[in-house]
Amino acid sequence: MDLAAEADDLVFECNDGIGRITFNRPQARNAFTFVMYERLAAICEEANRDHAIKVLVLRGAGDKAFASGTDINQFREFKTPQDAIDYENRIDRVLTTLEQCRVPTIAAINGFCTGGGAGIAAACDLRIGTKAAKIGFPIARTLGNCLSMSNVSRLTALIGAARVKDLIFTARLVDAMEAASVGLLGEVVDDLAALDKRADEVARLLASHAPLTLNATKQAVARLQRRLTPDEGEDLILMCYTSQDFREGLDAFLNKRAPQWRGQ
């Protein structure tokens, strides 16, 4: 593994109190490796310690995607049921670290924002998108896996139970206008240039506000949301990830063919 190359896959810089995180794999629609997930969590933890950081802005490199989820090749290493549990625990830990980060977080979304990428966006405090944004969790037609209890809880708090079922059951990607109407986006701008400008404007505004007020509001909202413990959803994770259908979905995705689901 080329760790130096992987470190370049997620770039962080901070100027004038605004930390900018760029998912830097445009050739793969900014799909996340495990190293990228850990780097994202580490940056959030750095923001918790470093009070010079006032806001974090998350964006994808290129003009095609914010982030298209976990790189499918990461799943090829799964050998045991514990691998599935460990994977979802990792995602839960990283997204919870992002969600609970001391400073406000802004997802600047252009193009595809799917799977784990949509999970990252949902864990941010604010979401701004372009008219080209496409958001969703198409797992019911791709791999046949499932979201963790924490991800379902977070998404349900954001858009409601009925819309969560609609998104996952239909496996469709919603466009920017619909995303704004259901709460997946707080604001829609015309294009990528307008997105960068608007995200910077909002970041500077938030950086000028009382940090304790913002932090207290984040914590208050989090306390209102009931979260189940991770082990309460382990049976659902194992049902999907250890199934023949998951292996079929993975093979079909990698070979660019339609999966043949059997429900087992």
Secondary structure as a PSIPRED ss2 file (coil, helix, strand):
# PSIPRED VFORMAT (PSIPRED V4.0)

   1 M C   1.000  0.000  0.000
   2 D C   1.000  0.000  0.000
   3 L H   0.000  1.000  0.000
   4 A H   0.000  1.000  0.000
   5 A H   0.000  1.000  0.000
   6 E H   0.000  1.000  0.000
   7 A H   0.000  1.000  0.000
   8 D C   1.000  0.000  0.000
   9 D C   1.000  0.000  0.000
  10 L E   0.000  0.000  1.000
  11 V E   0.000  0.000  1.000
  12 F E   0.000  0.000  1.000
  13 E E   0.000  0.000  1.000
  14 C E   0.000  0.000  1.000
  15 N E   0.000  0.000  1.000
  16 D C   1.000  0.000  0.000
  17 G C   1.000  0.000  0.000
  18 I E   0.000  0.000  1.000
  19 G E   0.000  0.000  1.000
  20 R E   0.000  0.000  1.000
  21 I E   0.000  0.000  1.000
  22 T E   0.000  0.000  1.000
  23 F E   0.000  0.000  1.000
  24 N C   1.000  0.000  0.000
  25 R C   1.000  0.000  0.000
  26 P H   0.000  1.000  0.000
  27 Q H   0.000  1.000  0.000
  28 A H   0.000  1.000  0.000
  29 R C   1.000  0.000  0.000
  30 N C   1.000  0.000  0.000
  31 A C   1.000  0.000  0.000
  32 F E   0.000  0.000  1.000
  33 T C   1.000  0.000  0.000
  34 F H   0.000  1.000  0.000
  35 V H   0.000  1.000  0.000
  36 M H   0.000  1.000  0.000
  37 Y H   0.000  1.000  0.000
  38 E H   0.000  1.000  0.000
  39 R H   0.000  1.000  0.000
  40 L H   0.000  1.000  0.000
  41 A H   0.000  1.000  0.000
  42 A H   0.000  1.000  0.000
  43 I H   0.000  1.000  0.000
  44 C H   0.000  1.000  0.000
  45 E H   0.000  1.000  0.000
  46 E H   0.000  1.000  0.000
  47 A H   0.000  1.000  0.000
  48 N H   0.000  1.000  0.000
  49 R H   0.000  1.000  0.000
  50 D C   1.000  0.000  0.000
  51 H C   1.000  0.000  0.000
  52 A C   1.000  0.000  0.000
  53 I C   1.000  0.000  0.000
  54 K C   1.000  0.000  0.000
  55 V E   0.000  0.000  1.000
  56 L E   0.000  0.000  1.000
  57 V E   0.000  0.000  1.000
  58 L E   0.000  0.000  1.000
  59 R E   0.000  0.000  1.000
  60 G E   0.000  0.000  1.000
  61 A C   1.000  0.000  0.000
  62 G C   1.000  0.000  0.000
  63 D C   1.000  0.000  0.000
  64 K C   1.000  0.000  0.000
  65 A E   0.000  0.000  1.000
  66 F E   0.000  0.000  1.000
  67 A E   0.000  0.000  1.000
  68 S C   1.000  0.000  0.000
  69 G C   1.000  0.000  0.000
  70 T E   0.000  0.000  1.000
  71 D C   1.000  0.000  0.000
  72 I H   0.000  1.000  0.000
  73 N H   0.000  1.000  0.000
  74 Q H   0.000  1.000  0.000
  75 F H   0.000  1.000  0.000
  76 R H   0.000  1.000  0.000
  77 E H   0.000  1.000  0.000
  78 F C   1.000  0.000  0.000
  79 K C   1.000  0.000  0.000
  80 T C   1.000  0.000  0.000
  81 P H   0.000  1.000  0.000
  82 Q H   0.000  1.000  0.000
  83 D H   0.000  1.000  0.000
  84 A H   0.000  1.000  0.000
  85 I H   0.000  1.000  0.000
  86 D H   0.000  1.000  0.000
  87 Y H   0.000  1.000  0.000
  88 E H   0.000  1.000  0.000
  89 N H   0.000  1.000  0.000
  90 R H   0.000  1.000  0.000
  91 I H   0.000  1.000  0.000
  92 D H   0.000  1.000  0.000
  93 R H   0.000  1.000  0.000
  94 V H   0.000  1.000  0.000
  95 L H   0.000  1.000  0.000
  96 T H   0.000  1.000  0.000
  97 T H   0.000  1.000  0.000
  98 L H   0.000  1.000  0.000
  99 E H   0.000  1.000  0.000
 100 Q C   1.000  0.000  0.000
 101 C C   1.000  0.000  0.000
 102 R C   1.000  0.000  0.000
 103 V C   1.000  0.000  0.000
 104 P C   1.000  0.000  0.000
 105 T E   0.000  0.000  1.000
 106 I E   0.000  0.000  1.000
 107 A E   0.000  0.000  1.000
 108 A E   0.000  0.000  1.000
 109 I E   0.000  0.000  1.000
 110 N C   1.000  0.000  0.000
 111 G C   1.000  0.000  0.000
 112 F E   0.000  0.000  1.000
 113 C E   0.000  0.000  1.000
 114 T E   0.000  0.000  1.000
 115 G C   1.000  0.000  0.000
 116 G H   0.000  1.000  0.000
 117 G H   0.000  1.000  0.000
 118 A H   0.000  1.000  0.000
 119 G H   0.000  1.000  0.000
 120 I H   0.000  1.000  0.000
 121 A H   0.000  1.000  0.000
 122 A H   0.000  1.000  0.000
 123 A H   0.000  1.000  0.000
 124 C C   1.000  0.000  0.000
 125 D C   1.000  0.000  0.000
 126 L E   0.000  0.000  1.000
 127 R E   0.000  0.000  1.000
 128 I E   0.000  0.000  1.000
 129 G E   0.000  0.000  1.000
 130 T E   0.000  0.000  1.000
 131 K C   1.000  0.000  0.000
 132 A C   1.000  0.000  0.000
 133 A C   1.000  0.000  0.000
 134 K E   0.000  0.000  1.000
 135 I E   0.000  0.000  1.000
 136 G E   0.000  0.000  1.000
 137 F C   1.000  0.000  0.000
 138 P H   0.000  1.000  0.000
 139 I H   0.000  1.000  0.000
 140 A H   0.000  1.000  0.000
 141 R C   1.000  0.000  0.000
 142 T C   1.000  0.000  0.000
 143 L C   1.000  0.000  0.000
 144 G C   1.000  0.000  0.000
 145 N C   1.000  0.000  0.000
 146 C C   1.000  0.000  0.000
 147 L C   1.000  0.000  0.000
 148 S C   1.000  0.000  0.000
 149 M H   0.000  1.000  0.000
 150 S H   0.000  1.000  0.000
 151 N H   0.000  1.000  0.000
 152 V H   0.000  1.000  0.000
 153 S H   0.000  1.000  0.000
 154 R H   0.000  1.000  0.000
 155 L H   0.000  1.000  0.000
 156 T H   0.000  1.000  0.000
 157 A H   0.000  1.000  0.000
 158 L H   0.000  1.000  0.000
 159 I H   0.000  1.000  0.000
 160 G C   1.000  0.000  0.000
 161 A H   0.000  1.000  0.000
 162 A H   0.000  1.000  0.000
 163 R H   0.000  1.000  0.000
 164 V H   0.000  1.000  0.000
 165 K H   0.000  1.000  0.000
 166 D H   0.000  1.000  0.000
 167 L H   0.000  1.000  0.000
 168 I H   0.000  1.000  0.000
 169 F H   0.000  1.000  0.000
 170 T H   0.000  1.000  0.000
 171 A C   1.000  0.000  0.000
 172 R C   1.000  0.000  0.000
 173 L C   1.000  0.000  0.000
 174 V E   0.000  0.000  1.000
 175 D E   0.000  0.000  1.000
 176 A H   0.000  1.000  0.000
 177 M H   0.000  1.000  0.000
 178 E H   0.000  1.000  0.000
 179 A H   0.000  1.000  0.000
 180 A H   0.000  1.000  0.000
 181 S H   0.000  1.000  0.000
 182 V H   0.000  1.000  0.000
 183 G C   1.000  0.000  0.000
 184 L C   1.000  0.000  0.000
 185 L C   1.000  0.000  0.000
 186 G C   1.000  0.000  0.000
 187 E E   0.000  0.000  1.000
 188 V E   0.000  0.000  1.000
 189 V E   0.000  0.000  1.000
 190 D C   1.000  0.000  0.000
 191 D C   1.000  0.000  0.000
 192 L H   0.000  1.000  0.000
 193 A H   0.000  1.000  0.000
 194 A H   0.000  1.000  0.000
 195 L H   0.000  1.000  0.000
 196 D H   0.000  1.000  0.000
 197 K H   0.000  1.000  0.000
 198 R H   0.000  1.000  0.000
 199 A H   0.000  1.000  0.000
 200 D H   0.000  1.000  0.000
 201 E H   0.000  1.000  0.000
 202 V H   0.000  1.000  0.000
 203 A H   0.000  1.000  0.000
 204 R H   0.000  1.000  0.000
 205 L H   0.000  1.000  0.000
 206 L H   0.000  1.000  0.000
 207 A H   0.000  1.000  0.000
 208 S C   1.000  0.000  0.000
 209 H C   1.000  0.000  0.000
 210 A C   1.000  0.000  0.000
 211 P H   0.000  1.000  0.000
 212 L H   0.000  1.000  0.000
 213 T H   0.000  1.000  0.000
 214 L H   0.000  1.000  0.000
 215 N H   0.000  1.000  0.000
 216 A H   0.000  1.000  0.000
 217 T H   0.000  1.000  0.000
 218 K H   0.000  1.000  0.000
 219 Q H   0.000  1.000  0.000
 220 A H   0.000  1.000  0.000
 221 V H   0.000  1.000  0.000
 222 A H   0.000  1.000  0.000
 223 R H   0.000  1.000  0.000
 224 L H   0.000  1.000  0.000
 225 Q C   1.000  0.000  0.000
 226 R C   1.000  0.000  0.000
 227 R C   1.000  0.000  0.000
 228 L C   1.000  0.000  0.000
 229 T C   1.000  0.000  0.000
 230 P H   0.000  1.000  0.000
 231 D H   0.000  1.000  0.000
 232 E H   0.000  1.000  0.000
 233 G H   0.000  1.000  0.000
 234 E H   0.000  1.000  0.000
 235 D H   0.000  1.000  0.000
 236 L H   0.000  1.000  0.000
 237 I H   0.000  1.000  0.000
 238 L H   0.000  1.000  0.000
 239 M H   0.000  1.000  0.000
 240 C H   0.000  1.000  0.000
 241 Y H   0.000  1.000  0.000
 242 T C   1.000  0.000  0.000
 243 S C   1.000  0.000  0.000
 244 Q H   0.000  1.000  0.000
 245 D H   0.000  1.000  0.000
 246 F H   0.000  1.000  0.000
 247 R H   0.000  1.000  0.000
 248 E H   0.000  1.000  0.000
 249 G H   0.000  1.000  0.000
 250 L H   0.000  1.000  0.000
 251 D H   0.000  1.000  0.000
 252 A H   0.000  1.000  0.000
 253 F H   0.000  1.000  0.000
 254 L H   0.000  1.000  0.000
 255 N C   1.000  0.000  0.000
 256 K C   1.000  0.000  0.000
 257 R C   1.000  0.000  0.000
 258 A C   1.000  0.000  0.000
 259 P C   1.000  0.000  0.000
 260 Q C   1.000  0.000  0.000
 261 W C   1.000  0.000  0.000
 262 R C   1.000  0.000  0.000
 263 G C   1.000  0.000  0.000
 264 Q C   1.000  0.000  0.000
